[in-house]
Amino acid sequence: MSIFIGGAWPYANGSLHLGHVAALLPGDILARYYRLKGEDVLYVSGSDCNGTPISIRANQEGTTVKAIANRYHEEFEACFQELGFTYDLYTRTDSEAHHQAVQHLFLTLQANGYLYTKKIEQAYCPVDKQFLPDRFVEGICPVCGAKARGDQCDNCSTILDPLELLEKQCKICGTAPEIRKTEHFYYQFSAFQKQLEHFVEQAEAAGTWRDNALQLTKRYLQEGVPDRAVTRDLPNGIDVPIAGYDGKKIYVWIEAVAGYYTASLVWAQQNGQALEKWWPARTRAYYVHGKDNIPFHTIIWPAILMGAHNEALPTHIVSNEYLTLEKRKLSTSQNWAVWVPDFLERYDADSLRYFLTINAPENHDADFSWREFIYSHNGELLGAFANFVNRNLKFIAKSFDGNVPQAPIDVAIYHRVAVLYEKAGQLIENGHLKQALELIFEDVRAGNRYFDEAQPWRTLTEAPEQCAKTLATCVFLIENLAQLLQPFIPFACEKLKRMLAIEANGWQMISTLPAVVQQVQPLYQRIDLAKIDEELQRLQNNVK
């Protein structure tokens, strides 16, 4: 089976924060899981280097779009590597390959009859002397009354046109923009209304989309899918490849979402593989992103694929709700955020991966609090999992000279682990990653109870055969946990595999015990509870 996984493309206009990680982490968990199963996986993403937010940042800093994009793209690559993300290709939208592929897609859509030109009114700033891209216009959402950008209201998820905003202002200088005429290409999204309705009905029947994606997409379809301008007067981006339209750029409606396809194309060329392996209708295609990106993945991108006669539509939508911080909405403008580069200087990536999965905003908003994060690390990762590993392996090192007792495994635990692979795997495939991790940790806690009740420190002399069976069973559970938890907390699992010299690497039960325990090393260190107040103070000190 071919598995395609596309992670949303973060704008290269500022550092990643924990909200980005919460939204994107499911993609890596899925990729690791399917690779363990032995499936063919292509996992891609990249930095959005053509977006309006980058132009805004460049204007603010008095530098170039390229300098901003380079700075944050390199930072993103380093952060994702430290977090353990296993992208097959992490690229960028300002690459020549992406530009050429998007222009080819644009011409394909035109040849297929889905593009037309239209003179429209657009916001123009008389001070900055330029037409304003959607995100350069800010104002009040006409639907809910919240402050909104010109492309979308984050409060009510309404997709907007800048001219619909009330009390419009130029984001660059704050001036009320003029309305002037300009000409742009429009894409006939409306032509795919019926096909999109059928597409969503199939997804709902299959149960492969998160509920928020289904409900929001059905709302958009009920309102009717309007045609949208797919070119803009932008300062940077991909040129429209048609004579007479100099200065016009292909807009995000086509350009950014096409990155999944263009990245696949580049990877296939670099690795001498056929692109068709990853883009036929039978591919299982996961799209991983946050709630604010739902319509781009469930309406915009599918409609573009339909217009290009490409049948590889999204099959699985893994769309998280929002992550709040200390019960408050994240705000990059106010610096109310935990920035990933800063976080990784002080804490383990596994600790974050665990916390953001076990507390994932899968069905409703979830909160990151420093208290809960540190208690989660100390109580669950260290106190339950690492403690179970440490107490068993150190006991064997001390009492058996590191030789693992080759005794029968407890039958009930043996069968429980066999079933666990099947149950957890099914949950992961359906995008229920939180439930899968909870299920696996039930066995971690069950292992601790088994060890406590069996009391190997007592049976070591009183009933040696029983002691050997207890430790053999616990090692059996530990080596399988190293497999089962690998998609979630890969760094500790790699340490554990080295300690037990485990060579197996798949999503199937290991039934052969290792011969010896290598040098036992702690998987995690305890985090001092004083860090809670330190981090809260740091957060408050940084607020603008």
Buried (B, 14 or more C-beta within 10 A) or exposed (E): EBBBBBBBBBBBBBBBBBBBBBBBBBBBBBBBBBBBBEBBBBBBBBBBBBBBBBBBBBBEEEEEBEEBBBBBBEBBBEBBEBBBBBBBBBBBBBBEBBBBBBBBBBBBBBEEEBBEBEEBEBBBBEEBEBBBBBBBBBBBBEBEEEEBBBBBBBBEBBBBBBBBBEEBBBBBEEEEBEEEEBBBBBBBBBBBBEBBBEBBEEBBEEEBBBEBBBEBBBEBBEEEBEBBBBBBBBBBBBBBBBEEBEEBBBBBBBBBBBBBBBBBBBBBEEEEBEBEBBBEEEBBBBBBBBBBBBBBBBBBBBBBBBBBEBEBBBBBBBBBBBBBBBEEBBEBEEEBBBBBBBBBEEBBBBBBBBBBBBBBBBEEEBBBBBBBBBBBBBEBBBBBBBBBBBBBBEBBBEBBEBEBBEBEBBEEBBEBBEEBBEEBBEBBBBBBBBBBBBBBBEBBEBBBEBBEEBBBEEBBEEBEEBBBBBBBBBBBBBBBBBBBBBBBBBBBBBBBBEBBEBEBBEBBBBEEBBEBBEEBEBBBEEBEEEBBEEBBEBBEEBEE
